[in-house]
């Protein structure tokens, strides 16, 4: 800066070296209602210089047009409006707030009324966006020659203070609400003076006192409220906080004035010294009786659930659960063992995967019963395993309810009763066999009596027959009587020799049996083809083997009502174990594939009312009684 400019400033009516002083001196005021600066009145110049030297943000509005002047302290508030606001009109500078401040400005300019406002809301347009601001200001009229010439506006932007106060109030409101929601009692305890301040209604409610009764001091709190078993712990927690500054924490039992025991939890912090005073604890107290009881119940329930889960996991019975759509939601290890599916394979799948298609309708009935809240108990049905095996099972299905009592699914306990069913079937068959045996014994007895009479009559007749042809007929009659007796016993299926086993040739027995059935085969057009290649003698009961062979030959004959070929072979078995192989084969009607697994079951027959279902059953028992094996 040269000497000439310093000289010019010295004679300038605008004093000072501030930014706005320089801008006012340099501004072309001739284009404004104020005119050239050399023509400004002494009052205007004095007021402008007063404004420029004020440390407070100040605006000077001059003339009826309210020409806008301001000082350096106001720049921060004007932000983007600076420096274009200088020399403009007030209503143009703050057009966004004119409706809010115009009444005060006009009252001051035209009626000389002083306006003082605190924390007034005035929006300010900054960078094209309105921002909420709060201002405190005072409007003072400036007189010239006894008339109001301008307005001196000293202001402060209080936005940070107001917003901070609002946030504090909101925080306090939230804190109060949180304390109420959490049912926290708030206190300040001066441990040195042993007095406390209870800050909200909740703490009075916790301790069963009224505000009229007021708070109690720490010594009385320990003596009268804290349960004797917890007093030492309370004192230790307090001493630890006072000595180390660590947060205060205590949980224990207290006794209310009415004698009730409650569990309380106290948290607090040692406050920083104020005016040299120490030992104040700000804290919160909470009645946690119900919470601790609920936690205890949760732990007990978790323990029971764990025990139940262990029982389910180790149970021999299938235990699973499903939703109301029949989708499997749980699956224990027994289910995997019984059905062959893993939990990963079944959870999320339909329960219909385990039910034969013809029984799908049963599942609809079960789900309908469950939805109605009715259990299904000991329902015997059939299920199918992963391998396709049909299983006899017993089901117990119970509704699963949520905490509101609404049925949301079903638990199912399934027991595989296939073994029991087989045993029941065997018992039924055994009973049938026993009953048939008793009947057979009676029939055999009744048949044997007339047969013995016929044999005796033939014996008496023999000396009277001398004709050779007659003798042959007599011999045939005796043979046929023997065969009738033997066949009767075979047909009944319960004949068992009492004689001890003896060595005999299976080929000889086959030869004898085919000789018996040869007339019948001839009559039916059946050709018998024999291949008796074994002469080995083995230990057996001849009558039982005769019964086995007769049953097998009779079955083949029955299968060829229109004639055919009956093949019988006896061969020495090769390999281990040693033995003799008897094969009986025919080209008759055959047996359906699905019936083959059942042909050796007692009373199973494919011949309707004609067959008894006893022959092959007895044959199997007799063969296995000789440590042999029979198959078809």
Secondary structure, 3 states (H helix, E strand, C coil): CCHHHHHHHHCCCCCCCCHHHHHHHHCCHHHCCCCCHHHCCHHHHHHHHHHHCCCCCEEEEECCCCEEEECHHHHHHHHHHCCCCCCCEHHHHCCCCHHHHHHHHHHHHHHCCCEEEEEEECCEEECCEEECCEEEEEEEEEEECCEEEEEEEEEEECHHHHHHHHHHHHHHHHHHHHHHHCCEEEEEEECCCCEEEECCHHHHHHHCCCCCCCCCCHHHHHHHHECHHHHHHHHHHHHHHHHHCCCEEEEEEEECCCCCEEEEEEEEEECCCECCECCEEEEEEEECHHHHHHHHHHHHHHHHHHHHHHHHHHCCCEEEEEECCCEEEEECHHHHHHHCCCHHHHCCCEHHHHCCHHHHHHHHHHHHHHHCCCCEEEEEEEEECCCCCEEEEEEEEEEEECCCCCEEEEEEEEEECHHHHHHHHHHHHHHHHHHHHHHHHHHHHHHHHHHHHHHHHHHHHHCCCCCHHHHHHHHHHHHHHHHHHHHHHHHHCCCCCCCCCEEEEHHHHHHHHHHHHHHHHHHHCEEEEEEECCCCEEEECHHHHHHHHHHHHHHHHHCCCCCEEEEEEEEECCCCCCCEEEEEEECCCCCCHHHHHHCCCCCCCCCCCCCCCCHHHHHHHHHHHCCCCCCC
